[in-house]
Amino acid sequence: MRMNILLSALVALMGWVTCKNFQKTQTPEPAATVETQPDAPASAAGWNAARVSGEARPDTAPISQIAEAPRKVTVPVDALPPASASRKAYLSSGYWHLSHALQPIDTTVYKQYQPKWLRFREDQTFDILMDGKVADTGRWNWDEANNEIYLSCKDPYVNNTWVVNDRGFVMIWKGNTAINVTGTQIKVQGHKALPWK
């Protein structure tokens, strides 16, 4: 009985010390350049991370979707050294389909990615193709140290930095970098030809 009282007092003391140490720990925020879209009002400027609605809702209310473009970010493609020759060859070897996407706030975000195909060139430019036509053109670079792809273009859904997990000609791009905190994940599949050719 005495041992149980001593043991529970020791556990409580360790929990209090851990809690006090945790309260003292602060993590620095990463520096990122984020600018709102110039033509959008402040309330519709897009999301930066998980967003909470200010409205009161009962626990039984259905989940609401927030379907709006992410904020426009300035992607520093020129701050990195040029991509390696093997990386240029890998990306420019075919067409890349943004076949699926997941996002914690908007489960319909995949509709913004599925019709898009990317064509990378070795001069570190790329095209976004939709229905066989060029919808946008931008510049890309690769951060080898962090295994991140940098994409700079006008399309707010593609323009960002992405952590890349690649297995052959299938990549998963994750929106959890110092600049991209959207939480979006995109499945990107490599193909030798476009489906409409």
PLY file of the C-alpha trace (Angstrom):
ply
format ascii 1.0
element vertex 197
property float x
property float y
property float z
element edge 196
property int vertex1
property int vertex2
end_header
0.00 0.00 0.00
2.78 2.38 0.96
4.66 1.46 -2.23
1.63 2.35 -4.36
1.33 5.78 -2.70
5.04 6.48 -3.22
4.86 5.30 -6.83
1.85 7.48 -7.66
3.50 10.50 -5.99
6.65 9.91 -8.06
4.63 9.65 -11.29
2.76 12.87 -10.46
6.05 14.68 -9.74
7.59 13.49 -13.04
4.48 14.63 -14.93
4.66 18.09 -13.32
8.39 18.45 -14.17
7.79 17.33 -17.76
4.89 19.76 -18.11
7.02 22.66 -16.80
9.86 21.77 -19.20
7.44 21.51 -22.11
6.01 24.96 -21.37
9.52 26.49 -21.53
10.30 24.93 -24.92
9.51 27.14 -27.89
10.04 26.23 -31.52
11.11 28.99 -33.89
8.78 29.71 -36.78
10.24 29.18 -40.28
10.75 32.29 -42.38
8.54 32.24 -45.47
7.35 34.87 -47.88
3.59 34.77 -48.25
1.59 37.32 -50.17
-2.15 37.42 -50.60
-3.72 37.46 -54.00
-3.99 41.13 -54.98
-7.51 40.98 -56.39
-9.04 38.99 -53.49
-10.51 40.57 -50.37
-8.76 39.82 -47.08
-11.41 37.30 -45.99
-10.96 35.24 -49.16
-7.17 35.48 -49.37
-6.74 31.72 -49.27
-5.45 29.41 -46.62
-2.00 29.07 -45.18
-2.54 26.01 -43.02
-5.45 24.20 -41.42
-8.20 26.75 -41.07
-10.92 26.91 -38.42
-14.27 28.47 -39.14
-15.36 31.15 -36.67
-18.98 30.05 -36.70
-20.47 28.06 -33.81
-21.64 24.64 -34.95
-23.07 21.70 -32.99
-20.97 18.54 -32.81
-23.49 16.73 -35.01
-23.21 19.28 -37.86
-21.74 17.94 -41.11
-18.18 18.84 -42.02
-18.01 22.01 -44.07
-15.70 22.23 -47.07
-13.46 25.23 -47.60
-12.77 25.18 -51.33
-10.50 28.10 -52.12
-7.07 28.45 -53.66
-4.01 28.57 -51.41
-2.26 31.88 -50.89
0.16 33.00 -53.54
3.70 32.40 -52.30
6.98 33.62 -53.73
8.99 30.52 -54.60
12.76 31.26 -54.51
13.80 29.09 -57.49
16.87 31.29 -58.10
18.11 30.95 -54.50
19.22 27.36 -55.22
22.08 26.18 -57.40
20.98 24.66 -60.73
19.49 21.16 -60.52
21.79 18.21 -61.21
21.97 16.67 -64.69
20.41 13.43 -63.43
17.50 15.32 -61.85
16.94 17.27 -65.08
16.99 14.04 -67.11
14.61 12.31 -64.69
11.98 15.06 -64.74
12.22 15.78 -68.47
11.91 12.11 -69.44
8.16 12.30 -70.01
4.89 13.80 -68.84
3.81 13.95 -65.21
0.14 13.61 -64.33
-1.12 15.12 -61.07
-3.41 12.13 -60.72
-4.77 12.63 -57.22
-4.59 15.04 -54.29
-5.61 15.07 -50.65
-6.01 18.08 -48.38
-7.22 18.11 -44.76
-9.62 21.05 -45.22
-11.01 20.42 -48.71
-11.67 16.83 -49.76
-12.59 18.04 -53.26
-9.17 19.62 -53.92
-8.29 16.72 -56.26
-10.52 18.40 -58.86
-7.93 21.21 -59.09
-5.11 18.75 -59.88
-6.51 15.79 -61.87
-6.85 17.56 -65.23
-3.25 18.85 -65.05
-0.16 17.35 -66.64
3.36 18.76 -66.27
6.09 18.75 -68.89
9.51 19.59 -67.43
12.38 20.76 -69.61
16.11 20.57 -68.93
16.40 24.38 -69.04
14.41 24.28 -65.77
11.14 25.57 -67.20
7.90 23.60 -67.25
4.43 23.70 -68.76
1.10 22.86 -67.16
-1.03 21.12 -69.80
-4.80 20.72 -69.73
-6.75 19.07 -72.55
-3.66 19.08 -74.74
-3.08 22.82 -74.42
-0.55 24.78 -72.38
-2.45 26.40 -69.50
0.58 27.89 -67.72
4.36 28.02 -67.93
6.77 28.36 -65.04
10.22 27.64 -63.69
11.39 24.78 -61.48
14.37 23.87 -59.33
15.35 21.09 -56.92
16.68 21.36 -53.38
18.82 18.21 -53.10
19.54 18.67 -49.37
15.84 18.58 -48.45
14.57 16.58 -51.46
12.12 19.36 -52.38
10.90 20.51 -55.76
10.40 24.25 -56.26
7.69 25.26 -58.75
7.09 28.91 -59.63
4.09 29.68 -61.87
0.75 31.52 -61.86
-1.35 28.46 -60.94
-1.93 28.84 -57.15
-2.39 25.10 -56.67
0.96 24.16 -58.26
3.05 27.22 -57.35
4.89 26.18 -54.17
7.64 24.00 -52.74
6.96 20.31 -52.19
8.78 17.54 -50.29
9.17 14.64 -52.74
9.02 10.90 -52.08
9.78 9.14 -55.34
9.63 5.50 -56.34
10.58 5.16 -59.98
8.10 7.13 -62.00
5.62 7.74 -59.19
6.14 10.65 -56.82
4.23 11.88 -53.78
4.52 15.63 -53.27
3.83 16.81 -49.74
2.90 20.35 -48.77
4.88 20.49 -45.55
7.94 22.65 -46.24
9.10 25.94 -44.75
7.08 27.76 -47.45
4.27 25.30 -48.18
2.24 24.57 -45.07
-0.99 23.63 -46.84
-0.82 19.94 -45.91
-1.80 18.97 -49.45
-0.41 15.70 -50.82
-0.32 15.01 -54.55
0.26 11.72 -56.36
2.32 12.48 -59.47
2.68 9.72 -62.08
5.16 9.65 -64.95
4.00 8.73 -68.48
5.78 8.55 -71.83
2.92 10.19 -73.73
-0.17 12.29 -73.14
-3.54 10.48 -73.16
-5.07 12.72 -75.84
-2.27 12.24 -78.38
0 1
1 2
2 3
3 4
4 5
5 6
6 7
7 8
8 9
9 10
10 11
11 12
12 13
13 14
14 15
15 16
16 17
17 18
18 19
19 20
20 21
21 22
22 23
23 24
24 25
25 26
26 27
27 28
28 29
29 30
30 31
31 32
32 33
33 34
34 35
35 36
36 37
37 38
38 39
39 40
40 41
41 42
42 43
43 44
44 45
45 46
46 47
47 48
48 49
49 50
50 51
51 52
52 53
53 54
54 55
55 56
56 57
57 58
58 59
59 60
60 61
61 62
62 63
63 64
64 65
65 66
66 67
67 68
68 69
69 70
70 71
71 72
72 73
73 74
74 75
75 76
76 77
77 78
78 79
79 80
80 81
81 82
82 83
83 84
84 85
85 86
86 87
87 88
88 89
89 90
90 91
91 92
92 93
93 94
94 95
95 96
96 97
97 98
98 99
99 100
100 101
101 102
102 103
103 104
104 105
105 106
106 107
107 108
108 109
109 110
110 111
111 112
112 113
113 114
114 115
115 116
116 117
117 118
118 119
119 120
120 121
121 122
122 123
123 124
124 125
125 126
126 127
127 128
128 129
129 130
130 131
131 132
132 133
133 134
134 135
135 136
136 137
137 138
138 139
139 140
140 141
141 142
142 143
143 144
144 145
145 146
146 147
147 148
148 149
149 150
150 151
151 152
152 153
153 154
154 155
155 156
156 157
157 158
158 159
159 160
160 161
161 162
162 163
163 164
164 165
165 166
166 167
167 168
168 169
169 170
170 171
171 172
172 173
173 174
174 175
175 176
176 177
177 178
178 179
179 180
180 181
181 182
182 183
183 184
184 185
185 186
186 187
187 188
188 189
189 190
190 191
191 192
192 193
193 194
194 195
195 196
